[in-house]
Amino acid sequence: MIEILADWPLTTIGAEFDIQQGKSLSPSARLGEKPRPFLRTSNVYWGRVDLAVVDQMDFTDEEFRRLSLVDGDLLVCEGGDIGRSAVYRGPSGRYAYQNHLHRLRPKNDEIVPEFVAHWLRAAFTQLGIYEGVGNRTTIPNLSRARLSQLPIPTPEPTEQRQIALILNSVQKAIETESAICGKLAALKSATMAKLFREGLRGEPLKQTEIGEIPESWEVSSLGQLSSENGGCIQTGPFGSQLHARDYRAEGVPVINPTHLEGNRINHESVPRVDLAEAQRLDRHRVEVGDILFGRRGEIGRHGLVSQAETGWLCGTGCFLVRVRSPRVDNAFLSYFFSTVEVMKWLVSHAAGTIMPNLNNVVLSALPVVLPEISEQRGIVNLLDVIDKNLAIHSRKNALLKALFQILLSQLMTGAIRVKDLDLAEVGHA
């Protein structure tokens, strides 16, 4: 068990909360005369109640009175991701809840529901304090009896509120960044759909194998483009040529399908081989503008090689696509490969049923549409602006999530005490 460093008294959930499970969902309840809104486990996330989609079933007046949520109730999932919890903050008497949720209502003002919600998250997901508390039937579940026995620390209410404020502030920032990332991703998707159908010049459209495009755009194939000026389409080294046992802590990085992310090459956890091994595999070295495709799994997954990856190796499980045509901007090509139409074409032509995969024949036959080079670059410039903003906010989101995990562990074990922190800025987060 993780040691709690703070001198906090311990109590139990049953001692501090009134616990009540909700109503069972049944076919007869669906057909009742008084459908009322109710929350289920799908509405409860760690630290957040999502009311975007709320189900309904029949409750009698007495049931709805007894099972209606009030502002400040703590909801805890009984099954699935057991212990997942969040505080309901909203109008009292508007929603009931189903039996797979425990409703915890504080018995007094000495306990802060948000603090306990964060404690449960730390205990279940990080600290291992409640490991094995679920009843083991077909699906693990957290019974009311076991929930009531779970120990919880009880700092002074002021400290509970301060801890909750810090963690809530970081979580709110995460939600804000996640929302921005979602809007930017949607903007990018809509912008790509418009640009690759209509272009920049308002031309009449013509029909092609992969949908409508501007009349002046050329239709070629990836095989044709890669055959010009020493380009190629080639597979990465076979398994017999490169093994996991060849990887080293230092050396030349190897790009595998897991590193192809968002049209770019992800540098995290990239394996390496020593210089001698890299020289033996020299034909698989990548250069700026190369595009790597994953051969199996998520069909169409690819990444554009930048200056930062020059000289790295195309790994096993990837295709290396090299286009050196003066009439092609390879960044345009990479964005084009991310369009819905190309993804559909690749999926429909991929070999295999259980595990679809790409091969040289399929990639060579892939239709490619090309405006003249200045229009390609104009399209790339527009999409790059969105991509750069998306990368900034995605990075901020990742850093905030990492910060939250550290703070959750440190604050809940007393390794960091709020009395030692400057909280002046927290209320403005």
SULQUILIN-V318815 format. One record per backbone hydrogen bond with DSSP energy under -1.0 kcal/mol. CO is the residue of the C=O (numbers start at 1). NH is the residue of the N-H. E is the energy in kcal/mol with one decimal. If there is no record, write none. Layout:
co->CO nh->NH e->E
co->CO nh->NH e->E
This chain:
co->6 nh->8 e->-1.4
co->9 nh->154 e->-2.5
co->11 nh->152 e->-2.3
co->12 nh->16 e->-1.1
co->13 nh->17 e->-2.2
co->16 nh->107 e->-2.7
co->18 nh->105 e->-2.4
co->20 nh->103 e->-3.3
co->23 nh->99 e->-1.6
co->26 nh->30 e->-1.6
co->29 nh->58 e->-2.5
co->34 nh->59 e->-1.8
co->36 nh->57 e->-2.0
co->37 nh->96 e->-2.1
co->39 nh->98 e->-2.2
co->40 nh->43 e->-2.2
co->41 nh->44 e->-1.4
co->43 nh->50 e->-3.1
co->45 nh->48 e->-1.6
co->48 nh->45 e->-3.0
co->55 nh->38 e->-2.2
co->57 nh->36 e->-3.3
co->60 nh->64 e->-2.8
co->61 nh->65 e->-2.1
co->62 nh->66 e->-2.3
co->63 nh->67 e->-2.6
co->69 nh->93 e->-2.6
co->70 nh->73 e->-2.1
co->73 nh->88 e->-3.1
co->74 nh->104 e->-3.5
co->75 nh->86 e->-1.8
co->76 nh->102 e->-3.1
co->77 nh->83 e->-2.3
co->78 nh->142 e->-3.8
co->80 nh->82 e->-1.8
co->81 nh->84 e->-2.0
co->84 nh->77 e->-2.7
co->85 nh->47 e->-2.8
co->86 nh->75 e->-3.0
co->88 nh->72 e->-3.1
co->95 nh->69 e->-3.2
co->96 nh->39 e->-2.2
co->97 nh->23 e->-1.8
co->98 nh->22 e->-1.1
co->98 nh->101 e->-1.5
co->100 nh->78 e->-2.9
co->101 nh->22 e->-1.2
co->102 nh->76 e->-2.4
co->103 nh->20 e->-1.9
co->104 nh->74 e->-2.9
co->105 nh->18 e->-2.9
co->112 nh->116 e->-1.8
co->113 nh->117 e->-2.5
co->114 nh->118 e->-2.2
co->115 nh->119 e->-2.5
co->116 nh->120 e->-2.8
co->117 nh->121 e->-1.8
co->118 nh->122 e->-2.4
co->119 nh->123 e->-3.1
co->120 nh->124 e->-2.7
co->121 nh->125 e->-2.5
co->122 nh->126 e->-2.1
co->122 nh->127 e->-2.9
co->130 nh->133 e->-2.0
co->135 nh->137 e->-1.1
co->135 nh->141 e->-1.7
co->141 nh->135 e->-3.6
co->143 nh->147 e->-2.6
co->144 nh->148 e->-2.4
co->147 nh->150 e->-1.3
co->148 nh->14 e->-2.6
co->150 nh->13 e->-2.0
co->152 nh->11 e->-2.7
co->156 nh->160 e->-2.4
co->157 nh->161 e->-2.6
co->158 nh->162 e->-2.0
co->159 nh->163 e->-2.6
co->160 nh->164 e->-2.6
co->161 nh->165 e->-2.4
co->162 nh->166 e->-2.2
co->163 nh->167 e->-2.3
co->164 nh->168 e->-3.0
co->165 nh->169 e->-2.2
co->166 nh->170 e->-2.0
co->167 nh->171 e->-2.5
co->168 nh->172 e->-2.6
co->169 nh->173 e->-1.9
co->170 nh->174 e->-2.2
co->171 nh->175 e->-2.4
co->172 nh->176 e->-2.3
co->173 nh->177 e->-2.5
co->174 nh->178 e->-2.8
co->175 nh->179 e->-2.2
co->176 nh->180 e->-2.2
co->177 nh->181 e->-2.6
co->178 nh->182 e->-2.3
co->179 nh->183 e->-2.3
co->180 nh->184 e->-2.6
co->181 nh->185 e->-2.5
co->182 nh->186 e->-2.1
co->183 nh->187 e->-2.5
co->184 nh->188 e->-2.7
co->185 nh->189 e->-2.3
co->186 nh->190 e->-2.5
co->187 nh->191 e->-2.7
co->188 nh->192 e->-2.7
co->189 nh->193 e->-2.1
co->190 nh->194 e->-1.9
co->191 nh->195 e->-2.9
co->192 nh->196 e->-2.7
co->194 nh->198 e->-3.2
co->195 nh->199 e->-2.0
co->204 nh->215 e->-2.8
co->206 nh->213 e->-2.3
co->208 nh->211 e->-1.6
co->211 nh->208 e->-1.0
co->213 nh->206 e->-2.9
co->214 nh->217 e->-1.5
co->218 nh->370 e->-2.9
co->220 nh->368 e->-2.2
co->221 nh->225 e->-2.3
co->222 nh->226 e->-2.4
co->225 nh->228 e->-1.0
co->228 nh->231 e->-1.3
co->232 nh->322 e->-3.3
co->234 nh->320 e->-3.6
co->238 nh->241 e->-1.8
co->238 nh->242 e->-1.5
co->243 nh->246 e->-1.6
co->244 nh->247 e->-1.6
co->252 nh->273 e->-2.0
co->253 nh->313 e->-2.4
co->255 nh->315 e->-2.7
co->256 nh->259 e->-2.4
co->257 nh->260 e->-1.7
co->259 nh->266 e->-3.3
co->261 nh->264 e->-1.6
co->263 nh->304 e->-2.6
co->264 nh->261 e->-2.4
co->271 nh->254 e->-2.5
co->272 nh->248 e->-3.1
co->273 nh->252 e->-2.9
co->274 nh->278 e->-2.3
co->275 nh->279 e->-2.4
co->276 nh->280 e->-1.8
co->277 nh->281 e->-1.4
co->279 nh->282 e->-1.4
co->281 nh->284 e->-2.4
co->282 nh->285 e->-2.0
co->284 nh->314 e->-2.8
co->286 nh->311 e->-2.5
co->287 nh->290 e->-2.2
co->290 nh->305 e->-3.1
co->291 nh->321 e->-2.6
co->292 nh->303 e->-1.8
co->293 nh->319 e->-2.8
co->295 nh->358 e->-2.8
co->297 nh->299 e->-1.4
co->298 nh->301 e->-1.9
co->301 nh->294 e->-2.3
co->303 nh->292 e->-2.6
co->305 nh->289 e->-2.5
co->306 nh->309 e->-1.3
co->307 nh->310 e->-1.2
co->309 nh->312 e->-2.3
co->312 nh->286 e->-2.5
co->313 nh->255 e->-3.2
co->315 nh->318 e->-1.5
co->317 nh->295 e->-2.8
co->318 nh->236 e->-2.7
co->319 nh->293 e->-2.0
co->320 nh->234 e->-2.4
co->321 nh->291 e->-2.6
co->322 nh->232 e->-1.7
co->325 nh->328 e->-1.6
co->329 nh->333 e->-1.9
co->330 nh->334 e->-2.3
co->331 nh->335 e->-2.2
co->332 nh->336 e->-2.7
co->333 nh->337 e->-2.1
co->335 nh->338 e->-1.4
co->336 nh->339 e->-1.7
co->339 nh->343 e->-2.3
co->340 nh->344 e->-2.5
co->341 nh->345 e->-2.2
co->342 nh->346 e->-2.8
co->343 nh->347 e->-2.4
co->344 nh->348 e->-2.4
co->345 nh->349 e->-1.4
co->346 nh->350 e->-1.4
co->351 nh->357 e->-2.6
co->357 nh->351 e->-2.1
co->359 nh->363 e->-2.4
co->360 nh->364 e->-2.5
co->361 nh->365 e->-1.6
co->364 nh->223 e->-2.5
co->366 nh->222 e->-2.3
co->368 nh->220 e->-3.4
co->370 nh->218 e->-2.9
co->372 nh->375 e->-1.1
co->372 nh->376 e->-1.8
co->373 nh->377 e->-2.3
co->374 nh->378 e->-1.8
co->375 nh->379 e->-2.3
co->376 nh->380 e->-2.4
co->377 nh->381 e->-2.4
co->378 nh->382 e->-1.7
co->379 nh->383 e->-2.1
co->380 nh->384 e->-2.8
co->381 nh->385 e->-1.5
co->382 nh->386 e->-1.2
co->383 nh->387 e->-2.7
co->384 nh->388 e->-2.8
co->385 nh->389 e->-1.8
co->386 nh->390 e->-2.6
co->387 nh->391 e->-2.6
co->388 nh->392 e->-2.1
co->389 nh->393 e->-2.3
co->390 nh->394 e->-2.3
co->391 nh->395 e->-2.2
co->392 nh->396 e->-2.2
co->393 nh->397 e->-2.3
co->394 nh->398 e->-2.3
co->395 nh->399 e->-2.4
co->396 nh->400 e->-2.4
co->397 nh->401 e->-2.3
co->398 nh->402 e->-2.1
co->399 nh->403 e->-2.5
co->400 nh->404 e->-2.6
co->401 nh->405 e->-2.1
co->402 nh->406 e->-2.0
co->403 nh->407 e->-2.8
co->404 nh->408 e->-2.9
co->405 nh->409 e->-1.9
co->406 nh->410 e->-2.8
co->407 nh->411 e->-3.1
co->408 nh->412 e->-1.7
co->409 nh->413 e->-1.1
co->410 nh->415 e->-1.3
co->410 nh->416 e->-1.8
co->413 nh->5 e->-3.2
co->417 nh->420 e->-1.8
co->418 nh->421 e->-1.5
co->425 nh->428 e->-1.2
co->426 nh->429 e->-1.8
